[in-house]
Amino acid sequence: MKKFLALTLALIMSLSIAACGGNNGGQSNAPADNSSNTTPVQTPSSGSAEFTIIMANNGTTDLENPQNVGCYKFKELVEERSGGRIAVELHIAGALGGAREVVEGVQLGTITMGDIENGPMDSFVPSSALWNLPYLFSSLEEIHAIQASDIGKNIQAGFEAVGIKHLSFNDGGFRYFTNSKRPLTTVSDFKGLKIRVMESPIYISMVESMGASAVPMAFSELYTGLQQGTVDGQENPLDLIYAQSYFEVQDYLSLSEHLYYPCHNIINLDFYNSLPEDLQTLVQECSIEACEYQNEYFVEYTAKMLDVLKEKGMEVSDFDKVSAQEATKGIWANYYDMIGNGDAAAGEEIVNRIASGEFQ
């Protein structure tokens, strides 16, 4: 608890500094799967720095959110350890665009660096589709082992072909189902439910494989859709379930952990290569350390969010993931070609290595 309070105080101080820069962020939270219209919390760059990293994310304005914690930690580490040679200018909460826009900005060099969820990544690096497969991963520990293995390193290396240096992974976390009808403890409980999903083929296939009707719907319309009964349920990370007040219109939360999505620390390759070798090493090491710090904090934050949602009256239930994996594993083959970078057999081998428990 002391650690959490200390971290919160540090973040509040960071916000105060940012506000002095003349651009104080609003209070509304911007969803990870929707571009934000909020004014960002910014940290102006130092005029005396040799290099300035313009860093963006597409998370929320909540400075306790793990994504923001990681970005501020990176800024702190880089500026301190470079002795002021590098300044980091932060633009959070989708201030420079949604996930795809930030990746494109990093690719073009109009944005130096991003901490971005996996959502759009397979459009740039097909092998990153691995992270989109439902019920392939059993725990964060397993995922971290995969990311540190040849599988994760090969995915990282693929970014260089599109002008991006992949520095490190961090946890965006698992996603969870909520609904207003009944507890979801096994796949059979989904029958007859209407579940809102993003307009994504894999999300639609996943929900339909579990026996529910998938209803693509804009994020901005979701609360009203839940309130009016247009849809019975939805799926999101715990922080967005809380931030969007879905506990007001959803009674049941299932610990389904059906999808994991990492966030990626990425930097423009030309910018990275333009740095002196010592600063390249420093940026890489600080990114890894900041992501490790964020991952540790993420565990505490998730536990806190779960307690808060219980306090708000949501009934939380465990979920039979084995039944869900059996129902959805047929989806995996549709992505072997992408995961294997055009070699479906290689993609299948990667998925089979993970499914066999090699990294558990």
C-alpha positions as CSV (number, residue, x, y, z in Angstrom):
1,M,0.0,0.0,0.0
2,K,2.8,2.4,0.8
3,K,4.4,1.7,-2.6
4,F,1.1,2.4,-4.3
5,L,0.6,5.7,-2.4
6,A,4.1,6.8,-3.2
7,L,3.6,6.0,-6.8
8,T,0.3,7.9,-6.9
9,L,1.9,10.9,-5.3
10,A,4.7,10.9,-7.8
11,L,2.2,10.8,-10.7
12,I,0.2,13.7,-9.2
13,M,3.5,15.7,-9.1
14,S,4.1,14.9,-12.7
15,L,0.6,16.1,-13.6
16,S,1.2,19.3,-11.7
17,I,4.4,19.9,-13.7
18,A,2.6,19.2,-16.9
19,A,-0.2,21.6,-16.0
20,C,2.4,24.4,-15.5
21,G,3.3,23.8,-19.2
22,G,-0.2,25.3,-20.0
23,N,-2.0,22.2,-21.2
24,N,-3.9,20.5,-18.4
25,G,-5.7,17.3,-19.3
26,G,-9.5,16.7,-18.8
27,Q,-11.0,14.2,-16.5
28,S,-12.7,11.9,-18.9
29,N,-11.1,8.6,-19.8
30,A,-10.4,7.8,-23.4
31,P,-11.0,4.1,-24.3
32,A,-8.1,2.1,-25.7
33,D,-10.2,1.0,-28.7
34,N,-11.4,4.5,-29.5
35,S,-9.6,7.7,-30.4
36,S,-9.7,10.3,-27.6
37,N,-11.0,13.9,-27.9
38,T,-9.5,14.9,-24.6
39,T,-6.8,17.5,-24.2
40,P,-3.5,15.7,-23.4
41,V,-1.4,15.9,-20.3
42,Q,1.9,17.1,-21.9
43,T,5.5,17.4,-20.7
44,P,7.3,20.0,-22.8
45,S,10.8,19.2,-24.0
46,S,13.9,20.9,-22.6
47,G,15.4,23.5,-24.9
48,S,18.9,22.4,-23.8
49,A,18.5,18.8,-24.8
50,E,20.5,17.4,-27.8
51,F,17.6,15.1,-28.7
52,T,13.8,15.2,-28.1
53,I,11.6,12.1,-28.1
54,I,8.0,12.9,-28.8
55,M,6.2,9.9,-27.2
56,A,2.5,9.1,-27.5
57,N,0.0,6.6,-26.2
58,N,-3.7,6.0,-26.8
59,G,-4.7,5.2,-23.2
60,T,-6.6,7.3,-20.7
61,T,-6.0,10.6,-18.9
62,D,-5.9,8.6,-15.6
63,L,-2.3,8.9,-14.4
64,E,-2.8,5.7,-12.3
65,N,-3.4,3.7,-15.4
66,P,-0.5,1.3,-16.0
67,Q,0.1,2.6,-19.5
68,N,0.7,6.1,-18.2
69,V,2.8,4.8,-15.3
70,G,5.1,3.1,-17.8
71,C,5.4,6.2,-20.0
72,Y,6.3,8.5,-17.1
73,K,8.8,6.0,-15.8
74,F,10.5,5.9,-19.2
75,K,10.7,9.7,-19.3
76,E,12.1,9.8,-15.8
77,L,14.8,7.2,-16.5
78,V,15.9,8.6,-19.8
79,E,16.1,12.2,-18.8
80,E,18.0,11.3,-15.6
81,R,20.4,8.8,-17.0
82,S,21.2,10.8,-20.1
83,G,22.1,13.8,-18.0
84,G,19.6,15.9,-19.9
85,R,20.9,15.0,-23.3
86,I,17.5,13.5,-24.2
87,A,14.2,15.1,-23.3
88,V,10.9,13.2,-23.5
89,E,7.7,15.0,-24.4
90,L,4.7,13.0,-23.5
91,H,1.3,13.1,-25.3
92,I,-1.1,10.7,-23.6
93,A,-4.8,9.7,-24.0
94,G,-4.8,9.6,-27.8
95,A,-3.8,13.3,-28.1
96,L,-1.8,12.5,-31.3
97,G,-4.3,10.0,-32.6
98,G,-5.6,6.5,-32.1
99,A,-3.4,3.4,-32.1
100,R,-3.1,3.2,-35.9
101,E,-2.3,6.9,-36.3
102,V,0.4,6.7,-33.7
103,V,2.1,3.7,-35.3
104,E,1.9,5.4,-38.7
105,G,3.4,8.6,-37.1
106,V,6.3,6.6,-35.6
107,Q,6.8,4.9,-39.0
108,L,7.0,8.3,-40.7
109,G,9.0,10.0,-37.9
110,T,6.3,12.7,-37.2
111,I,6.0,10.9,-33.8
112,T,9.3,9.6,-32.3
113,M,8.0,6.9,-30.1
114,G,4.8,5.2,-29.0
115,D,3.5,2.9,-26.3
116,I,0.6,1.3,-28.3
117,E,-1.7,-1.7,-27.8
118,N,-1.5,-4.6,-30.2
119,G,-4.8,-3.9,-32.0
120,P,-3.4,-2.5,-35.3
121,M,0.0,-4.1,-35.3
122,D,-0.7,-7.1,-37.6
123,S,-1.4,-4.6,-40.4
124,F,2.2,-3.5,-40.1
125,V,3.9,-6.7,-38.8
126,P,1.7,-9.7,-39.6
127,S,3.4,-12.0,-37.1
128,S,2.1,-9.9,-34.3
129,A,-1.3,-11.5,-35.0
130,L,-0.1,-14.1,-32.6
131,W,-1.2,-12.0,-29.6
132,N,-4.8,-11.8,-31.0
133,L,-5.5,-15.5,-30.6
134,P,-8.2,-16.3,-28.0
135,Y,-7.4,-18.7,-25.2
136,L,-3.9,-19.4,-26.3
137,F,-2.2,-17.9,-23.3
138,S,-2.7,-19.1,-19.7
139,S,-0.9,-16.5,-17.6
140,L,1.2,-13.3,-17.7
141,E,4.2,-15.3,-16.6
142,E,3.9,-17.6,-19.7
143,I,3.4,-14.6,-21.9
144,H,6.6,-12.9,-20.6
145,A,8.5,-16.1,-21.3
146,I,7.2,-16.2,-24.9
147,Q,8.1,-12.5,-25.4
148,A,11.7,-13.2,-24.1
149,S,12.0,-16.3,-26.4
150,D,12.9,-16.6,-30.1
151,I,9.2,-16.2,-30.9
152,G,9.0,-12.8,-29.2
153,K,12.4,-11.6,-30.6
154,N,11.4,-12.6,-34.1
155,I,8.2,-10.6,-33.8
156,Q,10.2,-7.6,-32.6
157,A,12.7,-7.9,-35.5
158,G,9.9,-7.8,-38.0
159,F,9.2,-4.1,-37.1
160,E,12.5,-3.0,-38.7
161,A,11.2,-3.8,-42.2
162,V,8.5,-1.1,-41.7
163,G,10.9,1.6,-40.4
164,I,10.3,0.9,-36.7
165,K,12.6,-0.3,-33.9
166,H,10.7,-2.4,-31.3
167,L,12.2,-1.7,-27.9
168,S,10.1,-3.8,-25.5
169,F,6.7,-5.3,-24.6
170,N,4.5,-4.4,-21.6
171,D,1.2,-5.7,-20.4
172,G,-2.1,-4.3,-21.7
173,G,-3.6,-7.2,-19.9
174,F,-6.4,-9.6,-20.4
175,R,-10.0,-8.8,-21.4
176,Y,-13.1,-9.9,-19.5
177,F,-16.8,-10.4,-20.4
178,T,-19.6,-8.7,-18.5
179,N,-23.4,-9.0,-19.0
180,S,-26.7,-8.2,-17.5
181,K,-28.4,-11.6,-17.7
182,R,-26.5,-14.3,-15.7
183,P,-23.1,-15.4,-14.4
184,L,-20.8,-16.7,-17.2
185,T,-18.9,-19.7,-15.9
186,T,-18.6,-21.9,-19.0
187,V,-19.2,-21.7,-22.7
188,S,-22.7,-23.0,-22.5
189,D,-23.7,-19.9,-20.5
190,F,-23.2,-17.7,-23.6
191,K,-26.1,-19.2,-25.6
192,G,-28.7,-16.6,-26.5
193,L,-26.7,-13.6,-25.4
194,K,-25.9,-10.6,-27.6
195,I,-22.4,-9.4,-26.9
196,R,-20.9,-6.2,-28.3
197,V,-17.6,-6.5,-30.0
198,M,-15.2,-4.3,-31.9
199,E,-15.5,-4.5,-35.6
200,S,-12.8,-7.1,-35.9
201,P,-13.1,-10.5,-37.6
202,I,-11.4,-12.4,-34.8
203,Y,-13.6,-10.9,-32.1
204,I,-16.7,-11.7,-34.0
205,S,-15.6,-15.3,-34.7
206,M,-14.6,-15.8,-31.0
207,V,-18.0,-14.7,-29.6
208,E,-20.0,-16.7,-32.2
209,S,-17.8,-19.8,-31.5
210,M,-18.8,-19.5,-27.9
211,G,-22.5,-19.6,-28.8
212,A,-23.5,-15.9,-28.5
213,S,-24.5,-13.4,-31.1
214,A,-21.6,-10.9,-31.8
215,V,-22.9,-7.3,-32.3
216,P,-20.3,-4.9,-33.7
217,M,-20.9,-1.5,-32.2
218,A,-19.0,1.7,-31.9
219,F,-17.4,2.2,-28.5
220,S,-19.1,5.6,-28.1
221,E,-22.5,3.9,-28.4
222,L,-21.8,1.0,-26.0
223,Y,-23.0,2.4,-22.7
224,T,-26.4,3.4,-24.2
225,G,-26.6,0.0,-26.0
226,L,-26.1,-1.8,-22.6
227,Q,-28.5,0.5,-20.9
228,Q,-31.3,0.1,-23.4
229,G,-30.7,-3.7,-23.9
230,T,-29.6,-3.5,-27.5
231,V,-26.8,-5.8,-26.3
232,D,-26.6,-7.9,-23.2
233,G,-22.9,-7.7,-22.6
234,Q,-19.5,-6.6,-23.7
235,E,-15.8,-7.4,-23.2
236,N,-13.0,-5.0,-22.1
237,P,-10.1,-4.8,-19.7
238,L,-11.0,-4.1,-16.1
239,D,-9.8,-0.5,-16.1
240,L,-12.2,0.4,-19.0
241,I,-15.1,-1.5,-17.4
242,Y,-14.6,0.8,-14.4
243,A,-13.7,4.0,-16.3
244,Q,-16.8,3.7,-18.5
245,S,-19.1,2.9,-15.5
246,Y,-20.4,-0.3,-17.1
247,F,-21.0,-1.5,-13.5
248,E,-24.1,0.7,-13.6
249,V,-25.6,-1.3,-16.4
250,Q,-23.9,-4.7,-16.0
251,D,-24.5,-7.0,-13.1
252,Y,-22.0,-9.9,-13.9
253,L,-18.3,-9.9,-14.5
254,S,-16.6,-13.1,-15.7
255,L,-12.9,-13.8,-15.2
256,S,-12.8,-15.1,-18.7
257,E,-9.3,-13.7,-19.7
258,H,-10.3,-14.6,-23.2
259,L,-7.8,-12.3,-25.0
260,Y,-4.4,-10.9,-24.0
261,Y,-3.0,-7.9,-25.7
262,P,0.4,-6.5,-25.1
263,C,1.5,-2.9,-25.6
264,H,4.6,-2.2,-27.6
265,N,7.3,0.4,-27.0
266,I,8.2,1.4,-30.5
267,I,10.5,4.1,-31.8
268,N,11.3,5.5,-35.3
269,L,14.2,3.4,-36.7
270,D,15.9,6.3,-38.4
271,F,15.8,8.4,-35.2
272,Y,17.1,5.5,-33.1
273,N,19.9,4.9,-35.6
274,S,20.8,8.6,-35.5
275,L,21.5,8.5,-31.8
276,P,25.1,7.9,-30.6
277,E,25.7,4.3,-29.7
278,D,25.7,5.0,-25.9
279,L,22.3,6.7,-26.2
280,Q,20.9,3.9,-28.3
281,T,21.8,1.5,-25.5
282,L,20.4,3.9,-22.9
283,V,17.0,4.2,-24.6
284,Q,16.8,0.5,-25.1
285,E,17.6,-0.3,-21.5
286,C,15.3,2.4,-20.1
287,S,12.4,1.1,-22.2
288,I,12.9,-2.4,-20.9
289,E,13.2,-1.2,-17.3
290,A,10.1,1.0,-17.6
291,C,8.1,-1.8,-19.1
292,E,9.2,-4.2,-16.3
293,Y,8.2,-1.6,-13.8
294,Q,4.8,-1.2,-15.5
295,N,4.2,-4.9,-15.5
296,E,4.8,-5.1,-11.8
297,Y,2.5,-2.2,-11.2
298,F,-0.1,-3.8,-13.5
299,V,-0.6,-6.7,-11.2
300,E,-1.4,-4.4,-8.3
301,Y,-3.6,-2.2,-10.4
302,T,-5.6,-5.1,-11.7
303,A,-6.3,-6.4,-8.2
304,K,-7.4,-3.0,-7.2
305,M,-9.8,-2.6,-10.1
306,L,-11.3,-6.0,-9.4
307,D,-12.0,-5.0,-5.8
308,V,-13.5,-1.7,-6.9
309,L,-15.9,-3.4,-9.3
310,K,-17.0,-5.8,-6.6
311,E,-17.6,-2.8,-4.3
312,K,-19.7,-1.3,-7.1
313,G,-22.0,-4.3,-6.9
314,M,-20.8,-6.5,-9.7
315,E,-21.0,-10.3,-9.1
316,V,-17.6,-11.8,-10.1
317,S,-17.4,-15.4,-11.3
318,D,-14.6,-17.8,-12.3
319,F,-14.7,-19.2,-15.8
320,D,-14.0,-22.6,-17.4
321,K,-11.3,-21.6,-19.8
322,V,-10.8,-25.2,-21.0
323,S,-14.3,-25.3,-22.5
324,A,-13.7,-21.9,-24.1
325,Q,-10.4,-23.0,-25.7
326,E,-12.1,-26.1,-27.2
327,A,-14.8,-23.9,-28.6
328,T,-12.5,-21.2,-30.1
329,K,-9.3,-23.0,-31.1
330,G,-10.6,-23.6,-34.6
331,I,-10.0,-19.8,-35.1
332,W,-6.2,-20.2,-34.7
333,A,-5.7,-21.8,-38.1
334,N,-7.0,-18.7,-39.9
335,Y,-3.9,-16.8,-38.6
336,Y,-1.1,-19.4,-39.1
337,D,-0.1,-17.7,-42.4
338,M,0.2,-14.3,-40.8
339,I,2.0,-15.6,-37.7
340,G,4.5,-17.4,-39.8
341,N,5.1,-14.4,-42.1
342,G,3.6,-16.1,-45.1
343,D,4.5,-19.6,-44.0
344,A,1.4,-21.3,-42.5
345,A,3.4,-24.3,-41.4
346,A,5.8,-22.1,-39.4
347,G,2.9,-20.3,-37.9
348,E,1.2,-23.5,-36.8
349,E,4.5,-24.7,-35.2
350,I,4.7,-21.5,-33.2
351,V,1.1,-21.8,-32.0
352,N,1.5,-25.5,-31.2
353,R,4.7,-24.8,-29.1
354,I,2.7,-22.4,-27.0
355,A,-0.4,-24.6,-26.7
356,S,1.7,-27.6,-25.7
357,G,2.8,-25.7,-22.5
358,E,6.4,-25.2,-23.5
359,F,6.5,-21.7,-21.9
360,Q,4.5,-22.5,-18.8
